[in-house]
Amino acid sequence: MSDVVHRFGIDQLWVGAAVSFVAAAQLVFDFGRSARDHQALQRDYYNLLADIEESIDPDVAKCASWASRMTRIAGDEPPVLRAMDAKAYNDALDALDSYGAGEHLYIPWYQRFLGGVLSFDGYNYRKLSELPGYKSV
């Protein structure tokens, strides 16, 4: 690869530095962790769903057991990234195509930028129609 980029005038030293930087970042941040966590949680939820569906006439104790398993699984979930949730809410409204722009949540620019990393707990996301100076189109 370094020979190919060298033809475009990029020194091989920079290619080596870039590879080293990405490898170090992978060690520090473990980019695949989120995917593994999601896969394990999805498996646990589907196993619980299968147990629920195979019971024809569940009693109260069985329902309580399922509720406790669901709580244990939810306890393993990572913290909620609220800015990402607000963006997903806006995307869902766009997909439904039944709501006006004023129903979308306002997400500040810095939260759009850092929303995949920080949780922004306690921030109150307001609808665009609730903001002062908003004019519907």
Residue frames as qw, qx, qy, qz and C-alpha x, y, z in Angstrom:
[[0.000, 0.888, 0.461, 0.000, 0.00, 0.00, 0.00],
 [0.317, -0.773, 0.087, 0.542, 2.85, 2.34, 0.80],
 [0.390, -0.066, 0.586, 0.707, 4.20, 1.89, -2.75],
 [0.157, 0.654, 0.654, 0.346, 0.82, 2.87, -4.18],
 [0.155, -0.943, -0.261, 0.138, 0.46, 6.04, -2.11],
 [0.484, -0.489, 0.279, 0.670, 4.12, 6.89, -2.81],
 [0.363, 0.325, 0.597, 0.637, 3.11, 7.28, -6.48],
 [0.054, -0.861, -0.426, -0.272, 0.75, 10.06, -5.36],
 [0.227, 0.651, -0.254, 0.678, 3.58, 11.90, -3.61],
 [0.666, -0.663, 0.095, -0.329, 2.87, 10.68, -0.09],
 [0.166, 0.581, -0.760, 0.239, 5.99, 9.65, 1.80],
 [0.703, -0.125, -0.699, -0.040, 6.06, 6.11, 3.20],
 [0.206, 0.053, -0.631, 0.746, 6.88, 7.54, 6.61],
 [0.421, -0.068, 0.142, -0.894, 3.39, 9.11, 6.78],
 [0.760, -0.064, -0.508, -0.400, 1.76, 5.81, 5.83],
 [0.571, -0.017, -0.734, 0.368, 3.61, 4.06, 8.64],
 [0.025, -0.050, 0.458, -0.887, 2.66, 6.82, 11.09],
 [0.595, -0.093, -0.142, -0.785, -1.00, 6.60, 10.07],
 [0.758, -0.075, -0.636, -0.126, -1.05, 2.81, 10.51],
 [0.397, 0.002, -0.681, 0.616, 0.60, 3.15, 13.92],
 [0.241, -0.094, 0.244, -0.934, -1.89, 5.83, 14.99],
 [0.721, -0.111, -0.315, -0.607, -4.92, 3.75, 13.97],
 [0.701, -0.042, -0.698, 0.137, -3.51, 0.64, 15.68],
 [0.200, 0.032, -0.589, 0.782, -2.87, 2.59, 18.90],
 [0.443, -0.102, 0.053, -0.889, -6.37, 4.10, 18.78],
 [0.762, -0.103, -0.537, -0.347, -7.85, 0.61, 18.34],
 [0.540, -0.038, -0.721, 0.432, -5.98, -0.59, 21.43],
 [0.009, 0.009, -0.433, 0.901, -7.12, 2.38, 23.50],
 [0.477, 0.070, 0.070, -0.873, -10.73, 2.77, 22.35],
 [0.276, 0.085, 0.957, -0.024, -11.59, -0.83, 21.30],
 [0.363, 0.177, -0.271, -0.874, -13.80, 0.13, 18.36],
 [0.471, -0.067, -0.803, -0.360, -15.35, -3.35, 18.09],
 [0.016, -0.085, -0.809, 0.581, -16.59, -3.42, 21.70],
 [0.460, 0.213, 0.199, -0.839, -19.92, -1.76, 20.92],
 [0.647, 0.197, -0.538, -0.503, -20.69, -4.26, 18.18],
 [0.392, 0.036, -0.901, 0.181, -19.86, -7.20, 20.48],
 [0.154, 0.128, 0.623, -0.757, -21.98, -5.72, 23.27],
 [0.575, 0.218, -0.081, -0.785, -24.91, -5.23, 20.89],
 [0.592, 0.157, -0.740, -0.278, -24.59, -8.78, 19.60],
 [0.229, -0.034, -0.885, 0.404, -24.55, -10.28, 23.11],
 [0.298, 0.193, 0.438, -0.826, -27.53, -8.19, 24.26],
 [0.614, 0.213, -0.334, -0.683, -29.51, -9.05, 21.14],
 [0.486, 0.078, -0.869, -0.044, -28.82, -12.76, 21.71],
 [0.040, -0.116, -0.786, 0.606, -29.98, -12.51, 25.35],
 [0.449, 0.231, 0.174, -0.846, -33.18, -10.68, 24.38],
 [0.635, 0.191, -0.541, -0.516, -33.99, -13.23, 21.65],
 [0.336, 0.018, -0.920, 0.201, -33.37, -16.11, 24.06],
 [0.178, 0.199, 0.608, -0.748, -35.80, -14.51, 26.51],
 [0.549, 0.260, -0.149, -0.781, -38.33, -13.94, 23.72],
 [0.535, 0.129, -0.795, -0.257, -38.05, -17.60, 22.69],
 [0.138, -0.096, -0.876, 0.452, -38.69, -18.70, 26.28],
 [0.349, 0.256, 0.332, -0.838, -41.75, -16.45, 26.46],
 [0.582, 0.267, -0.381, -0.667, -43.14, -17.70, 23.14],
 [0.435, 0.089, -0.892, -0.090, -42.75, -21.38, 24.02],
 [0.068, 0.154, 0.788, -0.592, -44.88, -21.06, 27.15],
 [0.160, -0.422, -0.725, -0.520, -48.50, -21.74, 26.30],
 [0.467, -0.751, -0.357, -0.300, -50.16, -20.91, 29.63],
 [0.404, 0.297, -0.506, 0.701, -47.69, -18.99, 31.86],
 [0.487, -0.704, -0.501, 0.129, -48.44, -18.49, 35.51],
 [0.152, -0.982, 0.029, -0.104, -47.60, -15.45, 37.63],
 [0.673, -0.574, 0.351, 0.306, -44.28, -16.94, 38.80],
 [0.700, 0.243, 0.438, 0.510, -43.18, -17.56, 35.20],
 [0.228, 0.875, 0.215, 0.368, -44.04, -13.96, 34.23],
 [0.408, -0.898, 0.161, 0.047, -42.12, -12.65, 37.23],
 [0.766, -0.252, 0.408, 0.428, -39.11, -14.76, 36.20],
 [0.554, 0.540, 0.366, 0.518, -39.20, -13.29, 32.70],
 [0.042, -0.970, -0.077, -0.224, -39.46, -9.74, 34.07],
 [0.581, -0.734, 0.279, 0.214, -36.44, -10.30, 36.29],
 [0.738, 0.047, 0.433, 0.516, -34.41, -11.72, 33.38],
 [0.348, 0.789, 0.279, 0.423, -35.35, -8.68, 31.30],
 [0.288, -0.953, 0.078, -0.044, -34.16, -6.38, 34.10],
 [0.722, -0.442, 0.378, 0.375, -30.84, -8.25, 34.32],
 [0.634, 0.376, 0.412, 0.536, -30.31, -7.96, 30.57],
 [0.111, 0.924, 0.177, 0.320, -31.17, -4.24, 30.63],
 [0.531, -0.816, 0.146, 0.175, -28.64, -3.78, 33.43],
 [0.716, -0.157, 0.414, 0.540, -25.87, -4.85, 31.03],
 [0.455, 0.764, 0.319, 0.329, -26.79, -2.22, 28.44],
 [0.459, 0.061, -0.087, 0.882, -24.39, 0.69, 27.98],
 [0.018, 0.551, 0.364, -0.751, -25.46, 4.19, 29.07],
 [0.427, 0.744, 0.508, 0.085, -27.91, 5.98, 26.81],
 [0.316, -0.089, 0.213, 0.920, -26.41, 8.55, 24.46],
 [0.215, 0.662, 0.551, -0.461, -29.24, 11.06, 24.63],
 [0.193, 0.615, -0.275, -0.714, -28.17, 13.20, 21.66],
 [0.070, 0.132, -0.892, -0.426, -28.14, 10.07, 19.51],
 [0.129, 0.451, 0.859, -0.204, -31.60, 9.18, 20.84],
 [0.221, 0.697, 0.205, -0.651, -32.85, 12.65, 19.90],
 [0.168, 0.446, -0.602, -0.641, -31.41, 12.25, 16.40],
 [0.015, 0.117, 0.979, 0.167, -33.07, 8.83, 16.08],
 [0.198, 0.594, 0.629, -0.461, -36.36, 10.41, 17.18],
 [0.245, 0.655, -0.147, -0.700, -36.01, 13.07, 14.48],
 [0.102, 0.260, -0.836, -0.473, -35.14, 10.41, 11.89],
 [0.129, 0.326, 0.931, -0.100, -38.21, 8.40, 12.89],
 [0.268, 0.679, 0.344, -0.591, -40.42, 11.47, 12.43],
 [0.206, 0.542, -0.492, -0.650, -38.89, 11.99, 8.99],
 [0.000, 0.047, -0.967, -0.252, -39.55, 8.35, 8.09],
 [0.206, 0.495, 0.786, -0.308, -43.20, 8.58, 9.16],
 [0.101, 0.175, 0.420, 0.885, -43.64, 11.72, 7.05],
 [0.251, -0.679, -0.658, -0.208, -46.72, 12.65, 9.11],
 [0.424, -0.750, -0.269, 0.430, -45.26, 15.33, 11.36],
 [0.282, 0.937, -0.001, 0.209, -44.23, 18.88, 10.69],
 [0.564, 0.435, -0.392, 0.582, -40.73, 20.23, 11.20],
 [0.284, -0.642, 0.265, -0.661, -41.81, 21.85, 14.46],
 [0.913, -0.346, -0.006, -0.215, -42.17, 18.41, 16.07],
 [0.785, 0.302, -0.373, 0.392, -38.46, 17.68, 15.65],
 [0.644, -0.692, -0.105, 0.309, -36.17, 17.99, 18.67],
 [0.241, 0.919, -0.265, 0.167, -33.56, 20.73, 18.66],
 [0.896, -0.232, 0.001, 0.378, -30.05, 19.28, 19.03],
 [0.091, -0.935, 0.226, 0.258, -27.30, 21.88, 19.60],
 [0.631, 0.670, -0.391, -0.007, -24.30, 21.74, 17.25],
 [0.031, -0.591, 0.763, -0.259, -21.86, 20.61, 19.93],
 [0.684, -0.081, 0.643, -0.335, -24.13, 17.70, 20.82],
 [0.842, 0.504, -0.029, -0.190, -24.38, 16.71, 17.16],
 [0.408, 0.696, -0.575, 0.138, -20.57, 16.63, 17.12],
 [0.007, -0.401, 0.825, -0.398, -20.03, 14.83, 20.47],
 [0.762, -0.133, 0.105, -0.625, -23.31, 12.90, 20.70],
 [0.894, 0.147, -0.416, -0.072, -21.69, 9.55, 19.91],
 [0.513, 0.262, -0.614, 0.540, -19.25, 9.92, 22.80],
 [0.033, -0.070, 0.548, -0.833, -20.93, 11.87, 25.62],
 [0.071, -0.448, -0.891, 0.016, -24.33, 11.16, 27.17],
 [0.110, -0.304, -0.078, -0.943, -25.48, 14.74, 27.98],
 [0.321, -0.473, -0.802, 0.172, -27.51, 13.55, 30.96],
 [0.137, -0.605, -0.448, 0.644, -29.95, 16.14, 32.27],
 [0.015, 0.157, -0.329, -0.931, -30.20, 18.11, 29.03],
 [0.449, 0.506, 0.597, -0.432, -33.81, 18.95, 28.13],
 [0.182, 0.059, 0.668, 0.719, -34.40, 18.49, 24.40],
 [0.351, 0.525, 0.381, -0.676, -37.20, 20.78, 23.29],
 [0.560, 0.539, 0.587, 0.226, -39.22, 20.65, 20.12],
 [0.323, 0.157, 0.255, 0.898, -38.41, 23.24, 17.49],
 [0.186, -0.674, -0.474, -0.535, -41.93, 24.64, 17.86],
 [0.567, -0.731, -0.330, 0.187, -41.20, 25.35, 21.55],
 [0.572, -0.134, 0.003, 0.810, -38.14, 27.49, 20.80],
 [0.070, 0.808, 0.195, -0.551, -38.45, 31.26, 20.84],
 [0.136, 0.643, -0.396, -0.641, -38.44, 32.74, 17.36],
 [0.315, 0.038, 0.903, 0.288, -39.43, 29.51, 15.59],
 [0.523, 0.403, -0.036, -0.750, -41.61, 30.06, 12.54],
 [0.680, 0.158, 0.715, 0.029, -43.26, 27.09, 10.88],
 [0.020, 0.323, -0.571, -0.754, -42.84, 26.83, 7.15]]
